[in-house]
Amino acid sequence: MTVPNTYYYQQRIRHYSLWAAYLTIFFGALVFVGGWGFNVEALRTLLPNLVSMKANTSFAFVLAGGALALHHSQLPHFWAKLISALILLIGGLTLLEIIFDLHFGIDELFFADPYTVHGVAGRMATVSAISFILIGLALCVLTSWQGRWWWVANICALLVLVNTFTTILGYLYGINSLYQMSGYNPMAIHTAILFFVIAMGVICFYPHKGFMRLVTLESGAGVLMRRLLPAILFLPLILGWLTFKGQQFTWYDVSFGWALFAASNIVVFSFLVWWAARAIELADTDKDKAQKVSSWQQAILNSADLTIISTDLEGTILTCNSGGLTQLGYQSADIIGKVSPIIFH
């Protein structure tokens, strides 16, 4: 078993961030052009009798995906920040409309909305407006001041994930109050899914910092995060939903349902802990083997009556064998970390 290193995981997570941008652009454009431009109901609502994604919402998703993709590109980040400011403006104006009962004319700016039953026609959900404010802010500061404000972007994205999971829970368990405020437009299920995608894209933009840093480690901590975190996030949702549906279909009573839910959690998570522990054991075994090979190689190099030096691309000395130190008349501390042209002349 070969254990991928930290750089490998960082690259994979960084690639996910870019793909999250592309997916958000694609599905946002699909709803905007196909759902609203060509009046395809399945694209607006995803499933029959569900809430539609508003035109403004789909347009803002295209902007959000575009801003994240621009942050990944070599183009000046000014354009990404400009688009992010537009997302902030859309979310902010919509929230002002909701709070103060105003009408800025942006709700049906692109398309008329004759399908809305609850709330104002064409207006995105309150939670969607708040989430776009957070995503817009996150994308604005993502690369500001050489990325020093990455933690602000992470916090904003995590808050969006909380909103997203709340909405998905509402749909899974049939609790309307979790995705709809009384008298206002509810959030569509595919809106919640796209918010999840773009928020994760923001978090994964800096895989070597913050929350994702632990995920990319090749140590036991990294293995635990990669094996257990997805399961902790999604398995309770799935197991709870299956238990809930069984009660709805009267396959068993509430007491049996709770007992089944608890038992299934114990079994599943016990297996996951064993799986993670096994992966850590295999990784440690491979590291021990690699260290033994490295020790043998170092012993062979040290026994050679030659000067063997390794440097990085800038010429800084990283290692020097014992024979080389003897021949050159240096101690290890005198030579390691120095640039070779300064020493050898």
C-alpha positions in Angstrom: 0.0 0.0 0.0 1.4 3.4 -1.0 0.3 6.3 1.2 -0.3 9.5 -0.8 1.4 12.5 0.7 0.0 15.8 1.8 0.7 17.5 -1.5 -1.3 14.9 -3.3 -4.4 15.5 -1.1 -3.9 19.3 -1.4 -3.9 19.1 -5.2 -7.0 16.9 -5.3 -8.9 19.3 -3.0 -7.7 22.3 -5.0 -9.0 20.6 -8.1 -12.4 20.1 -6.4 -12.6 23.8 -5.7 -12.2 24.5 -9.5 -14.7 21.8 -10.4 -17.1 23.3 -7.9 -16.9 26.6 -9.7 -17.5 24.9 -13.1 -20.5 22.9 -11.8 -22.1 26.0 -10.2 -21.7 27.9 -13.5 -23.1 24.9 -15.5 -26.2 24.2 -13.4 -26.9 27.8 -12.7 -26.9 28.5 -16.4 -28.9 25.4 -17.1 -31.7 26.7 -14.8 -31.4 30.3 -16.0 -31.4 29.5 -19.8 -33.3 26.2 -19.9 -35.6 26.5 -16.9 -36.6 30.2 -17.4 -35.5 31.1 -20.9 -37.1 27.9 -22.5 -39.7 27.4 -19.8 -38.6 23.8 -18.9 -40.3 23.2 -15.5 -38.2 20.2 -14.6 -35.1 22.4 -14.6 -36.8 25.1 -12.4 -38.3 22.7 -9.8 -36.1 19.6 -10.2 -39.1 17.4 -9.2 -42.9 17.9 -9.6 -44.6 19.9 -6.9 -41.3 21.3 -5.5 -40.3 24.9 -5.2 -38.7 26.5 -8.2 -35.2 28.1 -8.3 -35.7 31.7 -9.1 -34.1 33.4 -12.1 -32.2 35.8 -9.9 -30.9 32.8 -7.9 -29.7 30.9 -10.9 -28.0 34.1 -12.3 -26.3 34.7 -9.0 -25.0 31.1 -9.0 -23.4 31.7 -12.5 -21.7 34.8 -11.1 -20.5 32.9 -8.0 -19.1 30.1 -10.0 -17.5 32.6 -12.4 -15.9 34.5 -9.5 -14.4 31.4 -8.0 -13.1 30.2 -11.4 -11.5 33.6 -11.9 -9.7 33.3 -8.5 -8.2 30.1 -9.8 -7.1 31.7 -13.1 -4.1 33.9 -13.9 -6.3 36.8 -14.7 -6.2 39.9 -12.3 -8.3 39.1 -9.2 -10.0 42.5 -9.7 -12.6 40.9 -12.0 -13.4 38.2 -9.5 -13.9 40.8 -6.8 -16.1 42.9 -9.1 -18.3 39.9 -9.8 -18.4 39.1 -6.1 -19.5 42.6 -5.3 -22.4 42.1 -7.7 -23.4 39.0 -5.9 -23.3 40.9 -2.6 -25.5 43.6 -4.2 -28.1 41.1 -5.4 -28.3 39.4 -2.0 -28.2 42.7 -0.1 -31.0 44.4 -2.2 -33.2 41.3 -2.0 -32.7 41.2 1.8 -33.6 44.9 2.1 -36.7 44.2 0.0 -37.8 41.4 2.4 -37.1 43.3 5.6 -38.6 46.7 4.6 -41.2 45.5 2.1 -39.5 47.4 -0.7 -39.6 46.7 -4.5 -36.4 47.6 -6.4 -37.6 45.9 -9.6 -34.9 43.2 -9.5 -37.1 40.2 -8.7 -38.5 39.8 -12.2 -35.6 41.7 -14.0 -34.9 38.8 -16.4 -38.1 36.8 -16.6 -41.7 37.1 -15.3 -42.6 34.6 -12.7 -46.2 33.4 -12.9 -45.5 30.2 -10.9 -44.9 31.6 -7.4 -47.5 30.6 -4.9 -46.0 31.8 -1.6 -44.4 35.2 -1.3 -43.4 37.8 -4.0 -43.1 36.6 -7.6 -39.5 36.1 -8.7 -38.0 36.9 -5.3 -35.5 34.4 -3.9 -35.9 33.0 -0.4 -34.7 34.9 2.6 -32.1 32.2 3.4 -30.9 32.4 -0.2 -30.4 36.1 0.0 -28.4 35.8 3.3 -26.4 32.9 1.7 -25.5 35.0 -1.3 -24.4 37.9 0.9 -22.1 35.4 2.7 -20.8 33.8 -0.5 -20.3 37.3 -2.1 -18.3 38.4 0.9 -16.3 35.2 1.0 -15.4 35.6 -2.7 -14.5 39.2 -2.2 -11.9 38.6 0.4 -10.7 35.1 -0.8 -7.5 36.5 -2.3 -7.4 39.9 -0.7 -4.1 41.0 1.0 -2.2 37.9 -0.3 -4.9 35.6 1.0 -4.6 36.8 4.6 -8.4 37.0 5.0 -8.9 33.4 4.0 -10.4 32.7 7.5 -13.2 35.2 6.8 -14.0 33.4 3.6 -14.0 30.1 5.5 -16.3 31.3 8.2 -18.8 32.7 5.6 -18.7 29.5 3.7 -19.3 27.4 6.8 -22.3 29.6 7.7 -23.7 28.9 4.2 -23.2 25.1 4.8 -25.2 25.4 8.0 -28.1 27.0 6.0 -27.7 24.4 3.4 -27.9 21.4 5.8 -30.9 23.0 7.5 -32.8 23.3 4.2 -31.9 19.7 3.1 -33.0 18.4 6.5 -36.3 20.2 6.0 -36.9 18.5 2.7 -35.8 15.1 3.9 -38.0 15.2 6.9 -40.9 17.2 5.5 -40.4 20.1 7.9 -41.4 23.2 5.9 -40.3 25.7 8.6 -36.6 24.6 8.1 -36.5 26.0 4.5 -39.4 28.5 4.5 -40.2 31.5 6.6 -43.9 32.2 7.0 -45.2 34.5 4.3 -41.9 34.4 2.3 -40.6 32.4 -0.6 -39.0 29.0 0.3 -35.6 27.8 -0.8 -35.6 25.2 -3.6 -33.9 21.9 -3.0 -31.4 22.3 -5.9 -30.7 25.8 -4.7 -29.5 24.2 -1.4 -27.4 21.7 -3.3 -25.7 24.4 -5.4 -25.0 26.4 -2.2 -23.3 23.3 -0.8 -21.2 22.9 -3.9 -20.0 26.6 -4.1 -19.4 26.9 -0.3 -17.3 23.7 -0.3 -15.4 25.2 -3.3 -14.6 28.3 -1.3 -13.4 26.2 1.7 -11.3 24.0 -0.6 -9.6 27.0 -2.3 -6.8 27.0 0.4 -6.3 23.3 1.1 -3.2 24.0 3.2 -5.0 26.4 5.6 -7.8 26.3 8.1 -10.3 23.5 8.2 -9.0 21.7 5.2 -5.4 21.5 6.4 -6.2 18.6 8.7 -8.0 16.8 5.9 -4.8 16.9 3.7 -2.4 15.5 6.3 -0.8 12.1 5.7 -0.7 11.5 9.4 -3.3 9.6 11.5 -5.3 12.9 12.0 -5.6 13.2 8.2 -6.8 9.6 7.8 -9.4 10.1 10.5 -10.7 13.3 8.9 -10.9 11.8 5.4 -12.5 8.5 6.5 -14.9 9.7 9.2 -15.9 13.3 8.3 -18.0 12.5 5.2 -19.7 9.7 7.1 -20.5 11.9 10.1 -22.0 14.6 7.9 -24.2 12.3 5.7 -24.9 9.0 7.3 -27.0 10.3 10.2 -29.1 12.2 7.6 -29.6 9.0 5.5 -30.2 6.7 8.5 -32.6 9.2 10.1 -34.5 9.6 6.8 -34.9 5.9 6.3 -36.1 5.5 9.9 -38.5 8.4 9.4 -39.9 6.9 6.2 -40.4 3.6 7.9 -42.5 5.3 10.6 -44.5 7.2 7.9 -45.3 4.0 6.1 -46.3 2.4 9.5 -43.9 -0.4 9.1 -43.1 0.0 12.8 -44.0 2.4 15.7 -42.0 5.4 16.9 -40.3 3.5 19.8 -39.0 0.8 17.4 -37.9 3.5 15.0 -35.8 5.2 17.6 -34.3 1.9 18.7 -33.5 1.0 15.0 -31.9 4.4 14.4 -29.7 4.1 17.5 -28.7 0.5 16.7 -27.9 1.3 13.0 -25.7 4.3 14.1 -23.8 2.1 16.6 -23.1 -0.6 14.0 -22.2 1.8 11.1 -19.9 4.0 13.1 -18.2 1.1 14.9 -17.3 -0.2 11.4 -16.1 3.2 10.3 -13.9 3.6 13.3 -12.4 0.1 12.7 -11.9 1.0 9.0 -10.1 4.3 9.9 -8.0 2.5 12.5 -7.0 -0.2 10.0 -6.0 2.5 7.4 -3.9 4.3 10.1 -2.2 0.9 10.9 -1.4 0.3 7.3 -0.1 3.8 6.8 2.2 3.5 9.9 3.5 0.2 8.6 4.4 1.7 5.3 6.1 4.6 7.0 8.1 2.3 9.2 9.3 0.4 6.1 10.2 3.6 4.3 12.1 4.8 7.3 14.1 1.6 7.4 14.9 1.9 3.7 16.0 5.5 4.3 18.2 4.5 7.2 19.9 1.8 5.1 20.4 4.3 2.3 21.9 6.8 4.7 24.2 4.2 6.2 25.5 3.3 2.7 26.0 7.0 1.8 27.9 7.6 5.1 30.2 4.7 4.5 31.2 6.0 1.1 34.6 7.7 0.9 33.1 10.3 -1.4 31.4 13.7 -1.0 27.7 13.3 -1.7 25.6 16.4 -1.3 21.9 17.0 -2.1 20.5 20.5 -2.7 17.2 22.1 -3.6 16.5 24.0 -6.8 18.0 27.2 -5.3 21.3 25.4 -4.4 20.7 25.3 -0.7 22.3 22.2 0.8 19.9 19.7 2.3 22.1 16.8 3.2 25.8 15.8 3.1 27.2 12.4 4.0 29.8 11.8 6.7 32.6 11.1 4.2 31.9 14.4 2.6 32.0 16.3 5.9 35.3 14.7 6.7 36.8 15.6 3.4 35.6 19.2 3.4 36.4 19.7 7.1 33.0 20.9 8.1 30.5 20.0 10.8 26.9 19.2 9.7 25.6 22.4 11.3 28.1 24.5 9.3 27.0 23.2 5.9 23.3 22.3 6.1 21.1 25.1 5.0 23.9 27.1 3.3 24.0 27.9 -0.4 26.7 25.8 -2.1 28.5 28.5 -4.2 29.2 30.5 -1.0 31.0 27.5 0.6 32.7 25.9 -2.4 35.0 28.2 -4.4 
